[in-house]
Amino acid sequence: MGSLYDRLGGNEGIIKIANDVVDFHAKNARIAPRFAGHDLPALKKRRRTFSLRGLGA
């Protein structure tokens, strides 16, 4: 069994997951108001960086 980083698809897989998480949260009616007025591309970038560093990229 490989590392979690590898099992999630390496850089490309983790970037997709991080972007999807932000998209899903921004579309969720219960929490979407927290994202209103925020720079979603910048938030995605921060989420990707956090995830990649945390998973050993």
CHARMM-style PDB file with segment names, atoms N, HN, CA, C and O in Angstrom:
ATOM      1  N   MET     1       0.856  -1.174   0.000  1.00  0.00      PROA
ATOM      2  CA  MET     1       0.000   0.000   0.000  1.00  0.00      PROA
ATOM      3  C   MET     1       0.903   1.239   0.000  1.00  0.00      PROA
ATOM      4  O   MET     1       1.833   1.340   0.800  1.00  0.00      PROA
ATOM      5  N   GLY     2       0.622   2.159  -0.890  1.00  0.00      PROA
ATOM      6  HN  GLY     2      -0.134   2.077  -1.540  1.00  0.00      PROA
ATOM      7  CA  GLY     2       1.402   3.380  -0.985  1.00  0.00      PROA
ATOM      8  C   GLY     2       0.998   4.413   0.057  1.00  0.00      PROA
ATOM      9  O   GLY     2       0.107   4.182   0.874  1.00  0.00      PROA
ATOM     10  N   SER     3       1.656   5.533   0.010  1.00  0.00      PROA
ATOM     11  HN  SER     3       2.380   5.721  -0.654  1.00  0.00      PROA
ATOM     12  CA  SER     3       1.343   6.619   0.936  1.00  0.00      PROA
ATOM     13  C   SER     3      -0.032   7.209   0.610  1.00  0.00      PROA
ATOM     14  O   SER     3      -0.565   7.004  -0.480  1.00  0.00      PROA
ATOM     15  N   LEU     4      -0.579   7.924   1.548  1.00  0.00      PROA
ATOM     16  HN  LEU     4      -0.146   8.090   2.434  1.00  0.00      PROA
ATOM     17  CA  LEU     4      -1.867   8.585   1.314  1.00  0.00      PROA
ATOM     18  C   LEU     4      -1.747   9.545   0.138  1.00  0.00      PROA
ATOM     19  O   LEU     4      -2.650   9.636  -0.694  1.00  0.00      PROA
ATOM     20  N   TYR     5      -0.641  10.249   0.075  1.00  0.00      PROA
ATOM     21  HN  TYR     5       0.092  10.175   0.751  1.00  0.00      PROA
ATOM     22  CA  TYR     5      -0.373  11.160  -1.040  1.00  0.00      PROA
ATOM     23  C   TYR     5      -0.513  10.418  -2.370  1.00  0.00      PROA
ATOM     24  O   TYR     5      -1.193  10.896  -3.279  1.00  0.00      PROA
ATOM     25  N   ASP     6       0.121   9.265  -2.483  1.00  0.00      PROA
ATOM     26  HN  ASP     6       0.673   8.877  -1.745  1.00  0.00      PROA
ATOM     27  CA  ASP     6       0.043   8.481  -3.718  1.00  0.00      PROA
ATOM     28  C   ASP     6      -1.358   7.946  -3.974  1.00  0.00      PROA
ATOM     29  O   ASP     6      -1.836   7.960  -5.108  1.00  0.00      PROA
ATOM     30  N   ARG     7      -2.010   7.477  -2.923  1.00  0.00      PROA
ATOM     31  HN  ARG     7      -1.622   7.466  -2.002  1.00  0.00      PROA
ATOM     32  CA  ARG     7      -3.359   6.916  -3.074  1.00  0.00      PROA
ATOM     33  C   ARG     7      -4.383   7.964  -3.490  1.00  0.00      PROA
ATOM     34  O   ARG     7      -5.394   7.637  -4.111  1.00  0.00      PROA
ATOM     35  N   LEU     8      -4.121   9.230  -3.147  1.00  0.00      PROA
ATOM     36  HN  LEU     8      -3.300   9.496  -2.642  1.00  0.00      PROA
ATOM     37  CA  LEU     8      -5.033  10.314  -3.547  1.00  0.00      PROA
ATOM     38  C   LEU     8      -4.733  10.828  -4.953  1.00  0.00      PROA
ATOM     39  O   LEU     8      -5.439  11.699  -5.460  1.00  0.00      PROA
ATOM     40  N   GLY     9      -3.697  10.296  -5.577  1.00  0.00      PROA
ATOM     41  HN  GLY     9      -3.123   9.588  -5.164  1.00  0.00      PROA
ATOM     42  CA  GLY     9      -3.400  10.670  -6.959  1.00  0.00      PROA
ATOM     43  C   GLY     9      -2.261  11.655  -7.106  1.00  0.00      PROA
ATOM     44  O   GLY     9      -2.126  12.294  -8.150  1.00  0.00      PROA
ATOM     45  N   GLY    10      -1.438  11.788  -6.077  1.00  0.00      PROA
ATOM     46  HN  GLY    10      -1.547  11.269  -5.229  1.00  0.00      PROA
ATOM     47  CA  GLY    10      -0.306  12.716  -6.162  1.00  0.00      PROA
ATOM     48  C   GLY    10      -0.783  14.157  -6.277  1.00  0.00      PROA
ATOM     49  O   GLY    10      -1.901  14.490  -5.882  1.00  0.00      PROA
ATOM     50  N   ASN    11       0.073  14.998  -6.818  1.00  0.00      PROA
ATOM     51  HN  ASN    11       0.981  14.728  -7.138  1.00  0.00      PROA
ATOM     52  CA  ASN    11      -0.264  16.424  -6.934  1.00  0.00      PROA
ATOM     53  C   ASN    11      -1.582  16.652  -7.673  1.00  0.00      PROA
ATOM     54  O   ASN    11      -2.443  17.397  -7.205  1.00  0.00      PROA
ATOM     55  N   GLU    12      -1.733  16.008  -8.827  1.00  0.00      PROA
ATOM     56  HN  GLU    12      -1.033  15.403  -9.208  1.00  0.00      PROA
ATOM     57  CA  GLU    12      -2.937  16.244  -9.636  1.00  0.00      PROA
ATOM     58  C   GLU    12      -4.213  15.836  -8.902  1.00  0.00      PROA
ATOM     59  O   GLU    12      -5.202  16.569  -8.923  1.00  0.00      PROA
ATOM     60  N   GLY    13      -4.195  14.685  -8.264  1.00  0.00      PROA
ATOM     61  HN  GLY    13      -3.392  14.090  -8.247  1.00  0.00      PROA
ATOM     62  CA  GLY    13      -5.381  14.220  -7.545  1.00  0.00      PROA
ATOM     63  C   GLY    13      -5.728  15.116  -6.373  1.00  0.00      PROA
ATOM     64  O   GLY    13      -6.896  15.435  -6.149  1.00  0.00      PROA
ATOM     65  N   ILE    14      -4.713  15.523  -5.626  1.00  0.00      PROA
ATOM     66  HN  ILE    14      -3.764  15.264  -5.808  1.00  0.00      PROA
ATOM     67  CA  ILE    14      -4.950  16.361  -4.449  1.00  0.00      PROA
ATOM     68  C   ILE    14      -5.435  17.739  -4.863  1.00  0.00      PROA
ATOM     69  O   ILE    14      -6.299  18.306  -4.195  1.00  0.00      PROA
ATOM     70  N   ILE    15      -4.912  18.286  -5.934  1.00  0.00      PROA
ATOM     71  HN  ILE    15      -4.210  17.824  -6.477  1.00  0.00      PROA
ATOM     72  CA  ILE    15      -5.373  19.580  -6.439  1.00  0.00      PROA
ATOM     73  C   ILE    15      -6.843  19.489  -6.830  1.00  0.00      PROA
ATOM     74  O   ILE    15      -7.625  20.390  -6.525  1.00  0.00      PROA
ATOM     75  N   LYS    16      -7.224  18.401  -7.508  1.00  0.00      PROA
ATOM     76  HN  LYS    16      -6.590  17.669  -7.756  1.00  0.00      PROA
ATOM     77  CA  LYS    16      -8.627  18.235  -7.903  1.00  0.00      PROA
ATOM     78  C   LYS    16      -9.526  18.132  -6.676  1.00  0.00      PROA
ATOM     79  O   LYS    16     -10.590  18.750  -6.626  1.00  0.00      PROA
ATOM     80  N   ILE    17      -9.099  17.359  -5.696  1.00  0.00      PROA
ATOM     81  HN  ILE    17      -8.235  16.858  -5.737  1.00  0.00      PROA
ATOM     82  CA  ILE    17      -9.891  17.207  -4.472  1.00  0.00      PROA
ATOM     83  C   ILE    17     -10.047  18.552  -3.763  1.00  0.00      PROA
ATOM     84  O   ILE    17     -11.149  18.914  -3.351  1.00  0.00      PROA
ATOM     85  N   ALA    18      -8.956  19.286  -3.621  1.00  0.00      PROA
ATOM     86  HN  ALA    18      -8.060  18.992  -3.955  1.00  0.00      PROA
ATOM     87  CA  ALA    18      -8.995  20.582  -2.935  1.00  0.00      PROA
ATOM     88  C   ALA    18      -9.926  21.550  -3.667  1.00  0.00      PROA
ATOM     89  O   ALA    18     -10.714  22.251  -3.031  1.00  0.00      PROA
ATOM     90  N   ASN    19      -9.840  21.593  -4.995  1.00  0.00      PROA
ATOM     91  HN  ASN    19      -9.200  21.023  -5.512  1.00  0.00      PROA
ATOM     92  CA  ASN    19     -10.725  22.469  -5.767  1.00  0.00      PROA
ATOM     93  C   ASN    19     -12.182  22.045  -5.619  1.00  0.00      PROA
ATOM     94  O   ASN    19     -13.068  22.885  -5.462  1.00  0.00      PROA
ATOM     95  N   ASP    20     -12.421  20.741  -5.671  1.00  0.00      PROA
ATOM     96  HN  ASP    20     -11.701  20.059  -5.798  1.00  0.00      PROA
ATOM     97  CA  ASP    20     -13.789  20.238  -5.526  1.00  0.00      PROA
ATOM     98  C   ASP    20     -14.370  20.572  -4.156  1.00  0.00      PROA
ATOM     99  O   ASP    20     -15.548  20.915  -4.048  1.00  0.00      PROA
ATOM    100  N   VAL    21     -13.555  20.474  -3.113  1.00  0.00      PROA
ATOM    101  HN  VAL    21     -12.598  20.195  -3.200  1.00  0.00      PROA
ATOM    102  CA  VAL    21     -14.035  20.790  -1.762  1.00  0.00      PROA
ATOM    103  C   VAL    21     -14.529  22.237  -1.699  1.00  0.00      PROA
ATOM    104  O   VAL    21     -15.605  22.509  -1.165  1.00  0.00      PROA
ATOM    105  N   VAL    22     -13.741  23.155  -2.243  1.00  0.00      PROA
ATOM    106  HN  VAL    22     -12.867  22.934  -2.677  1.00  0.00      PROA
ATOM    107  CA  VAL    22     -14.152  24.566  -2.237  1.00  0.00      PROA
ATOM    108  C   VAL    22     -15.425  24.740  -3.061  1.00  0.00      PROA
ATOM    109  O   VAL    22     -16.350  25.431  -2.632  1.00  0.00      PROA
ATOM    110  N   ASP    23     -15.479  24.121  -4.238  1.00  0.00      PROA
ATOM    111  HN  ASP    23     -14.728  23.560  -4.586  1.00  0.00      PROA
ATOM    112  CA  ASP    23     -16.673  24.239  -5.086  1.00  0.00      PROA
ATOM    113  C   ASP    23     -17.915  23.693  -4.380  1.00  0.00      PROA
ATOM    114  O   ASP    23     -18.968  24.331  -4.393  1.00  0.00      PROA
ATOM    115  N   PHE    24     -17.793  22.523  -3.769  1.00  0.00      PROA
ATOM    116  HN  PHE    24     -16.938  22.005  -3.759  1.00  0.00      PROA
ATOM    117  CA  PHE    24     -18.936  21.924  -3.075  1.00  0.00      PROA
ATOM    118  C   PHE    24     -19.403  22.789  -1.908  1.00  0.00      PROA
ATOM    119  O   PHE    24     -20.605  22.955  -1.697  1.00  0.00      PROA
ATOM    120  N   HSD    25     -18.471  23.332  -1.160  1.00  0.00      PROA
ATOM    121  HN  HSD    25     -17.495  23.198  -1.331  1.00  0.00      PROA
ATOM    122  CA  HSD    25     -18.848  24.198  -0.040  1.00  0.00      PROA
ATOM    123  C   HSD    25     -19.512  25.481  -0.537  1.00  0.00      PROA
ATOM    124  O   HSD    25     -20.487  25.947   0.053  1.00  0.00      PROA
ATOM    125  N   ALA    26     -18.990  26.047  -1.614  1.00  0.00      PROA
ATOM    126  HN  ALA    26     -18.198  25.668  -2.093  1.00  0.00      PROA
ATOM    127  CA  ALA    26     -19.547  27.290  -2.157  1.00  0.00      PROA
ATOM    128  C   ALA    26     -20.955  27.092  -2.721  1.00  0.00      PROA
ATOM    129  O   ALA    26     -21.730  28.045  -2.798  1.00  0.00      PROA
ATOM    130  N   LYS    27     -21.290  25.858  -3.114  1.00  0.00      PROA
ATOM    131  HN  LYS    27     -20.661  25.083  -3.051  1.00  0.00      PROA
ATOM    132  CA  LYS    27     -22.609  25.561  -3.677  1.00  0.00      PROA
ATOM    133  C   LYS    27     -23.597  25.033  -2.642  1.00  0.00      PROA
ATOM    134  O   LYS    27     -24.795  24.956  -2.915  1.00  0.00      PROA
ATOM    135  N   ASN    28     -23.114  24.672  -1.469  1.00  0.00      PROA
ATOM    136  HN  ASN    28     -22.141  24.735  -1.247  1.00  0.00      PROA
ATOM    137  CA  ASN    28     -23.965  24.121  -0.423  1.00  0.00      PROA
ATOM    138  C   ASN    28     -24.801  25.263   0.175  1.00  0.00      PROA
ATOM    139  O   ASN    28     -24.256  26.219   0.729  1.00  0.00      PROA
ATOM    140  N   ALA    29     -26.096  25.151   0.055  1.00  0.00      PROA
ATOM    141  HN  ALA    29     -26.538  24.375  -0.395  1.00  0.00      PROA
ATOM    142  CA  ALA    29     -26.994  26.236   0.481  1.00  0.00      PROA
ATOM    143  C   ALA    29     -26.822  26.616   1.953  1.00  0.00      PROA
ATOM    144  O   ALA    29     -27.029  27.772   2.322  1.00  0.00      PROA
ATOM    145  N   ARG    30     -26.452  25.668   2.780  1.00  0.00      PROA
ATOM    146  HN  ARG    30     -26.284  24.729   2.481  1.00  0.00      PROA
ATOM    147  CA  ARG    30     -26.324  25.954   4.218  1.00  0.00      PROA
ATOM    148  C   ARG    30     -25.081  26.765   4.551  1.00  0.00      PROA
ATOM    149  O   ARG    30     -25.089  27.557   5.493  1.00  0.00      PROA
ATOM    150  N   ILE    31     -24.013  26.573   3.782  1.00  0.00      PROA
ATOM    151  HN  ILE    31     -24.006  25.929   3.017  1.00  0.00      PROA
ATOM    152  CA  ILE    31     -22.770  27.274   4.117  1.00  0.00      PROA
ATOM    153  C   ILE    31     -22.292  28.237   3.036  1.00  0.00      PROA
ATOM    154  O   ILE    31     -21.315  28.958   3.237  1.00  0.00      PROA
ATOM    155  N   ALA    32     -22.968  28.254   1.899  1.00  0.00      PROA
ATOM    156  HN  ALA    32     -23.761  27.668   1.735  1.00  0.00      PROA
ATOM    157  CA  ALA    32     -22.573  29.140   0.806  1.00  0.00      PROA
ATOM    158  C   ALA    32     -22.478  30.609   1.224  1.00  0.00      PROA
ATOM    159  O   ALA    32     -21.596  31.312   0.730  1.00  0.00      PROA
ATOM    160  N   PRO    33     -23.344  31.103   2.110  1.00  0.00      PROA
ATOM    161  CA  PRO    33     -23.223  32.512   2.501  1.00  0.00      PROA
ATOM    162  C   PRO    33     -21.857  32.877   3.093  1.00  0.00      PROA
ATOM    163  O   PRO    33     -21.432  34.029   3.002  1.00  0.00      PROA
ATOM    164  N   ARG    34     -21.175  31.913   3.691  1.00  0.00      PROA
ATOM    165  HN  ARG    34     -21.520  30.977   3.765  1.00  0.00      PROA
ATOM    166  CA  ARG    34     -19.842  32.183   4.248  1.00  0.00      PROA
ATOM    167  C   ARG    34     -18.820  32.455   3.147  1.00  0.00      PROA
ATOM    168  O   ARG    34     -17.782  33.064   3.403  1.00  0.00      PROA
ATOM    169  N   PHE    35     -19.106  32.010   1.927  1.00  0.00      PROA
ATOM    170  HN  PHE    35     -19.950  31.516   1.719  1.00  0.00      PROA
ATOM    171  CA  PHE    35     -18.188  32.176   0.808  1.00  0.00      PROA
ATOM    172  C   PHE    35     -18.529  33.384  -0.054  1.00  0.00      PROA
ATOM    173  O   PHE    35     -17.732  33.787  -0.901  1.00  0.00      PROA
ATOM    174  N   ALA    36     -19.692  33.955   0.151  1.00  0.00      PROA
ATOM    175  HN  ALA    36     -20.339  33.627   0.839  1.00  0.00      PROA
ATOM    176  CA  ALA    36     -20.124  35.098  -0.645  1.00  0.00      PROA
ATOM    177  C   ALA    36     -19.133  36.252  -0.493  1.00  0.00      PROA
ATOM    178  O   ALA    36     -18.735  36.606   0.617  1.00  0.00      PROA
ATOM    179  N   GLY    37     -18.754  36.815  -1.605  1.00  0.00      PROA
ATOM    180  HN  GLY    37     -19.078  36.527  -2.506  1.00  0.00      PROA
ATOM    181  CA  GLY    37     -17.854  37.961  -1.603  1.00  0.00      PROA
ATOM    182  C   GLY    37     -16.388  37.607  -1.453  1.00  0.00      PROA
ATOM    183  O   GLY    37     -15.539  38.498  -1.418  1.00  0.00      PROA
ATOM    184  N   HSD    38     -16.072  36.318  -1.363  1.00  0.00      PROA
ATOM    185  HN  HSD    38     -16.761  35.594  -1.392  1.00  0.00      PROA
ATOM    186  CA  HSD    38     -14.678  35.900  -1.237  1.00  0.00      PROA
ATOM    187  C   HSD    38     -14.102  35.551  -2.606  1.00  0.00      PROA
ATOM    188  O   HSD    38     -14.834  35.186  -3.525  1.00  0.00      PROA
ATOM    189  N   ASP    39     -12.818  35.665  -2.727  1.00  0.00      PROA
ATOM    190  HN  ASP    39     -12.223  35.961  -1.980  1.00  0.00      PROA
ATOM    191  CA  ASP    39     -12.099  35.335  -3.951  1.00  0.00      PROA
ATOM    192  C   ASP    39     -11.910  33.816  -3.992  1.00  0.00      PROA
ATOM    193  O   ASP    39     -10.957  33.295  -3.413  1.00  0.00      PROA
ATOM    194  N   LEU    40     -12.814  33.104  -4.673  1.00  0.00      PROA
ATOM    195  HN  LEU    40     -13.589  33.526  -5.143  1.00  0.00      PROA
ATOM    196  CA  LEU    40     -12.771  31.647  -4.683  1.00  0.00      PROA
ATOM    197  C   LEU    40     -11.489  31.092  -5.313  1.00  0.00      PROA
ATOM    198  O   LEU    40     -10.948  30.117  -4.791  1.00  0.00      PROA
ATOM    199  N   PRO    41     -10.976  31.664  -6.410  1.00  0.00      PROA
ATOM    200  CA  PRO    41      -9.705  31.148  -6.932  1.00  0.00      PROA
ATOM    201  C   PRO    41      -8.563  31.266  -5.915  1.00  0.00      PROA
ATOM    202  O   PRO    41      -7.728  30.366  -5.823  1.00  0.00      PROA
ATOM    203  N   ALA    42      -8.516  32.341  -5.167  1.00  0.00      PROA
ATOM    204  HN  ALA    42      -9.194  33.072  -5.242  1.00  0.00      PROA
ATOM    205  CA  ALA    42      -7.475  32.498  -4.145  1.00  0.00      PROA
ATOM    206  C   ALA    42      -7.699  31.505  -3.005  1.00  0.00      PROA
ATOM    207  O   ALA    42      -6.740  30.955  -2.463  1.00  0.00      PROA
ATOM    208  N   LEU    43      -8.952  31.277  -2.644  1.00  0.00      PROA
ATOM    209  HN  LEU    43      -9.730  31.724  -3.084  1.00  0.00      PROA
ATOM    210  CA  LEU    43      -9.263  30.312  -1.595  1.00  0.00      PROA
ATOM    211  C   LEU    43      -8.869  28.899  -2.037  1.00  0.00      PROA
ATOM    212  O   LEU    43      -8.336  28.123  -1.243  1.00  0.00      PROA
ATOM    213  N   LYS    44      -9.130  28.573  -3.296  1.00  0.00      PROA
ATOM    214  HN  LYS    44      -9.562  29.203  -3.941  1.00  0.00      PROA
ATOM    215  CA  LYS    44      -8.734  27.266  -3.830  1.00  0.00      PROA
ATOM    216  C   LYS    44      -7.215  27.104  -3.778  1.00  0.00      PROA
ATOM    217  O   LYS    44      -6.711  26.035  -3.432  1.00  0.00      PROA
ATOM    218  N   LYS    45      -6.504  28.152  -4.117  1.00  0.00      PROA
ATOM    219  HN  LYS    45      -6.914  29.020  -4.398  1.00  0.00      PROA
ATOM    220  CA  LYS    45      -5.045  28.088  -4.097  1.00  0.00      PROA
ATOM    221  C   LYS    45      -4.532  27.824  -2.684  1.00  0.00      PROA
ATOM    222  O   LYS    45      -3.633  27.006  -2.487  1.00  0.00      PROA
ATOM    223  N   ARG    46      -5.105  28.517  -1.705  1.00  0.00      PROA
ATOM    224  HN  ARG    46      -5.835  29.182  -1.865  1.00  0.00      PROA
ATOM    225  CA  ARG    46      -4.696  28.300  -0.310  1.00  0.00      PROA
ATOM    226  C   ARG    46      -5.043  26.887   0.147  1.00  0.00      PROA
ATOM    227  O   ARG    46      -4.262  26.251   0.853  1.00  0.00      PROA
ATOM    228  N   ARG    47      -6.207  26.401  -0.254  1.00  0.00      PROA
ATOM    229  HN  ARG    47      -6.841  26.918  -0.828  1.00  0.00      PROA
ATOM    230  CA  ARG    47      -6.630  25.039   0.107  1.00  0.00      PROA
ATOM    231  C   ARG    47      -5.694  24.000  -0.515  1.00  0.00      PROA
ATOM    232  O   ARG    47      -5.307  23.030   0.137  1.00  0.00      PROA
ATOM    233  N   ARG    48      -5.337  24.215  -1.781  1.00  0.00      PROA
ATOM    234  HN  ARG    48      -5.651  25.003  -2.311  1.00  0.00      PROA
ATOM    235  CA  ARG    48      -4.402  23.292  -2.452  1.00  0.00      PROA
ATOM    236  C   ARG    48      -3.063  23.274  -1.739  1.00  0.00      PROA
ATOM    237  O   ARG    48      -2.511  22.207  -1.470  1.00  0.00      PROA
ATOM    238  N   THR    49      -2.541  24.451  -1.431  1.00  0.00      PROA
ATOM    239  HN  THR    49      -2.990  25.318  -1.649  1.00  0.00      PROA
ATOM    240  CA  THR    49      -1.240  24.546  -0.766  1.00  0.00      PROA
ATOM    241  C   THR    49      -1.286  23.844   0.579  1.00  0.00      PROA
ATOM    242  O   THR    49      -0.377  23.083   0.912  1.00  0.00      PROA
ATOM    243  N   PHE    50      -2.322  24.086   1.349  1.00  0.00      PROA
ATOM    244  HN  PHE    50      -3.060  24.704   1.079  1.00  0.00      PROA
ATOM    245  CA  PHE    50      -2.476  23.458   2.656  1.00  0.00      PROA
ATOM    246  C   PHE    50      -2.527  21.929   2.518  1.00  0.00      PROA
ATOM    247  O   PHE    50      -1.844  21.216   3.253  1.00  0.00      PROA
ATOM    248  N   SER    51      -3.327  21.437   1.586  1.00  0.00      PROA
ATOM    249  HN  SER    51      -3.882  22.016   0.989  1.00  0.00      PROA
ATOM    250  CA  SER    51      -3.475  19.998   1.412  1.00  0.00      PROA
ATOM    251  C   SER    51      -2.188  19.347   0.931  1.00  0.00      PROA
ATOM    252  O   SER    51      -1.784  18.303   1.443  1.00  0.00      PROA
ATOM    253  N   LEU    52      -1.551  19.963  -0.047  1.00  0.00      PROA
ATOM    254  HN  LEU    52      -1.880  20.811  -0.463  1.00  0.00      PROA
ATOM    255  CA  LEU    52      -0.320  19.394  -0.581  1.00  0.00      PROA
ATOM    256  C   LEU    52       0.777  19.339   0.471  1.00  0.00      PROA
ATOM    257  O   LEU    52       1.473  18.332   0.595  1.00  0.00      PROA
ATOM    258  N   ARG    53       0.929  20.395   1.211  1.00  0.00      PROA
ATOM    259  HN  ARG    53       0.364  21.214   1.110  1.00  0.00      PROA
ATOM    260  CA  ARG    53       1.968  20.410   2.257  1.00  0.00      PROA
ATOM    261  C   ARG    53       1.654  19.420   3.368  1.00  0.00      PROA
ATOM    262  O   ARG    53       2.545  18.749   3.888  1.00  0.00      PROA
ATOM    263  N   GLY    54       0.396  19.337   3.720  1.00  0.00      PROA
ATOM    264  HN  GLY    54      -0.328  19.882   3.298  1.00  0.00      PROA
ATOM    265  CA  GLY    54       0.005  18.425   4.780  1.00  0.00      PROA
ATOM    266  C   GLY    54       0.152  16.960   4.403  1.00  0.00      PROA
ATOM    267  O   GLY    54       0.312  16.098   5.268  1.00  0.00      PROA
ATOM    268  N   LEU    55       0.095  16.685   3.102  1.00  0.00      PROA
ATOM    269  HN  LEU    55      -0.036  17.384   2.400  1.00  0.00      PROA
ATOM    270  CA  LEU    55       0.185  15.292   2.643  1.00  0.00      PROA
ATOM    271  C   LEU    55       1.573  14.940   2.107  1.00  0.00      PROA
ATOM    272  O   LEU    55       1.774  13.860   1.551  1.00  0.00      PROA
ATOM    273  N   GLY    56       2.506  15.838   2.273  1.00  0.00      PROA
ATOM    274  HN  GLY    56       2.343  16.715   2.725  1.00  0.00      PROA
ATOM    275  CA  GLY    56       3.885  15.510   1.958  1.00  0.00      PROA
ATOM    276  C   GLY    56       4.366  15.819   0.568  1.00  0.00      PROA
ATOM    277  O   GLY    56       5.358  15.248   0.117  1.00  0.00      PROA
ATOM    278  N   ALA    57       3.679  16.719  -0.131  1.00  0.00      PROA
ATOM    279  HN  ALA    57       2.873  17.183   0.235  1.00  0.00      PROA
ATOM    280  CA  ALA    57       4.128  17.069  -1.488  1.00  0.00      PROA
ATOM    281  C   ALA    57       5.338  17.981  -1.418  1.00  0.00      PROA
ATOM    282  OT1 ALA    57       5.867  18.387  -2.453  1.00  0.00      PROA
TER     283      ALA     57
END
